[in-house]
Structures are given as C-alpha cells and as structure tokens.
Amino acid sequence: MSTATSTRPPQLDDAATPDLPAVKNPWLVVTVREIMVKLTDRNFLLSTGLTVVLIVAGIGLSAFLGSRTADHTVVVTSSEGREIAAGATEAITADDSGDTLTITEVADEAAARQQVLDGEVDVALVATDEGWSLVGRESVDGTLSGALSASVTSTVLDANAQAAGTTVDTLTAGSEVTTELLEGSDERNALKSAAAFTFAFLFYMAAIIFGMAIANSVLEEKQNRVVEILATAIPIRQLLYGKVVGNSLLAFAQIGLFALVALIGLNITGAASDFGWLLGASGWFIAFFVVGFTALAAVWAVLGSLASRSEDLQSNTGPITTVIMVALFVGIFADGVWLTAASYVPVVSSVAMPVRLLHGDVPIWEPIVSLLVVIVTAYALLRLGERVYQRAVMQGGTALKWRQALKLEV
C-alpha cells in the first residue's frame, strides 16, 4: 500500500541565508507569469488566430451569399410557354433580391433541349401530353423551379376555370393555408439555435482548453519541484489565486476578442441591426461565463495538485469533464422544463440561462438569482480548493483524493 511522501521544502537557515524580500501582491506576480507564458505559447496563439480567421470567414461568406444575385435564363417553344415564364418573373423579382429571369423562344423542343445542353440557358420549359416539363442539364435551381411550377399551376388553373364557366377565386376559396409562429420567425428561430450552439461551444472549449492548461501547469510545477522554490517566497494559496485569475483573464480576453471581431464584421457587412436582439442574452452569457469559468478554474488547479503524473489527470478529471459536457448538451439540445431546471444548476447554468434568455419571456429575477447561485458556488469551490491545494501540491509519490488531501496537515 503506497503512502503519500512529504516533499516539503527544507527550512532556510536564518543565520546562513539572508531574509528573502517580501513579494508584494504575490498572486498578481503569478497572474502576470501565467498570462505571459500563455501569450508566448505558439499553439495558443495559432488556435486563437485560426478561430478569428474562421469568424471573419463565416461573416464574410454569409454576407456574400446574402448579397449574391442570380441571373436565370429559360427557353420556351411557344407563346403560351412565354406567358408562363413571364408569370414566373414576378415571383423571382418580387423579394428585391436582384435576381432576374431572361426568356428566349425557339422554334421547337429539339432546339430548346440543345440550348440547355450547350449551357446557353438554365432550363427549357416544354409542353408534354401530361402538362409541362422543366428540362435542365444536370440540375434545376430550386428557386427557378418553384417559380415556374407555381406559374404553370396558376395559368392552367385559370384556363380550366374559364372553361368551366367560373373563376379561380371561386375554385380556390377557403383553400389558402397560412403559417403563424407564436414566437418569432423561422429566420429568428434559426438564429436562436445558432446562438445557443455558439454559447455552449465557447464555454465548452474555454473550460476544456484553459482548464487542462491550469491542471498541467500545476502538475508540471509539482513534478519539477518548482512549487517548492516558489513556496519559500510566496504563500501557496497565492499560487492558486494567481493561476485562477491569470487563466480566467486569458479566457475572458479570448472570448472578448472573438466577440469584438464578430461585432466589427457584422457592422462592416451591415448586418448588425439584424442581431441587436442578441445583445441582452450575450451580456448575460459573459456574466455567467466569468463566474462559471472561475469556479471551474479552481477545481482544475486542485486536480493538478492532487495528481502525481499525467496519467492521474486522465482519471481524476472525469467528473469535471462530465459537467462541462452536460453544459454543452444542455445548451444545444435541452428545452422546456429541462432547460429551466438546468438554468439553476451551478456551472451548467452558465450556458442554460443565457440560452433561455435567447427565447425571451424570462423574468429579470431569474437570471439574477441563478447568477447569485453560481457566485456562491464559485466562492465555495475557491475556498475549498484553497484548502486542498495547500495540502496536496507539496505532496509527492502518489495521487491523492480530495478527502485524503483534506486530512493532511499544512
């Protein structure tokens, strides 16, 4: 049975060694060190830069696709076909998208099909025994197909109604079906889903990437016995505070950078006004992110202090990784009562409550109460983490459990 071996630093001989100068604000020194180490990490800089590039590319692609116009061409073989195609023109140009429809007429179907094969036109509209046919080369654009099909239906229905001695309005009276959404529009709901995924994914990535960085940093200092040297100059708990604050600031700065790039991009492309309704939920997400990540950072630091080798981290980080995964899946998939309940679960609420706020109709007291719960939880975890960290980080030889570490003397 293995036991923890104490590796406390030897006491300095006051007679032989001069007093070390007191370090003012030692946690701040550690914070700056953590930040500088990360800012000189090539992998961190590359991943941050790549994410910024992806954000810019996504906004640019969205703006390009939104402003792109299509010039459709159709060939017909008769005046009746030209009339149907003219009716489709109104549908294609009605939404002010800038799309156009050019109509050409040829003598027969063979000539029309040849123009399609040669790539001179997008589609041929030809009459058949059953009605009308759209002839494309490899595919037919959905917008063009829909407009021409609707025009064919309207034209044929009008002709049939006249032949029956009635009108189209009489035949179709009461057949119109409309769609009413009680909450927003299809486009707004799609944006809500995208925003929910973004909130969940950002929290997940920051918690995993920076969390593992904290744990590995603590473990590395413990293995190299650097922590023993640092402990002679500053209190051990100040090491914990510095690591939590330093990595938390880095995470906040990274998220802030992504948000700033996105806002600049949206303003440049003129789409900022379409996303104004997101600002409220985004503000709450930042608040919850700050507190939730701070709570997790304290736990990650403790997990690093409890480990004695890298393999230990793979086993003892399971619970916290599970919590982070739950927050991710709740943000993406949960709704209704499950989402409401999750918005009051500490850490998970850092994603769940902002996602609820995306849908509106949440009383202001609910996010306030939820945030207070997370703050209390973060403070409790930080205080508990301080006790465990002070005892475990100076112990070597074997991995420790939380309870084992708490039983050790400082």
Secondary structure, DSSP 8 states (H G I E B T S, - for coil): ----EE-------TTTS------SSHHHHHHHHHHHHHHT-HHHHHHHHHHHHHHHHHHHHHHHHHH---EEEEEESSHHHHHHHHHHHHHHHTTSS--EEEEEE-SSHHHHHHHHHTTSSSEEEEE-SSSEEEEESS---HHHHHHHHHHHHHHHHHHHHHHTTS-HHHHHTT-------SSS-HHHHHHHHHHHHHHHHHHHHHHHHHHHHHHHHHHHHHHTTHHHHHHTTS-HHHHHHHHHHHHHHHHHHHHHHHHHHHHHHHHHTT-GGGGGGGHHHHHHHHHHHHHHHHHHHHHHHHHHHH-SSHHHHHHHTHHHHHHHHHHHHHHHH--HHHHHHHTTSTTTHHHHHHHHHHT----THHHHHHHHHHHHHHHHHHHHHHHHHHHHTTEESS---HHHHHHS--
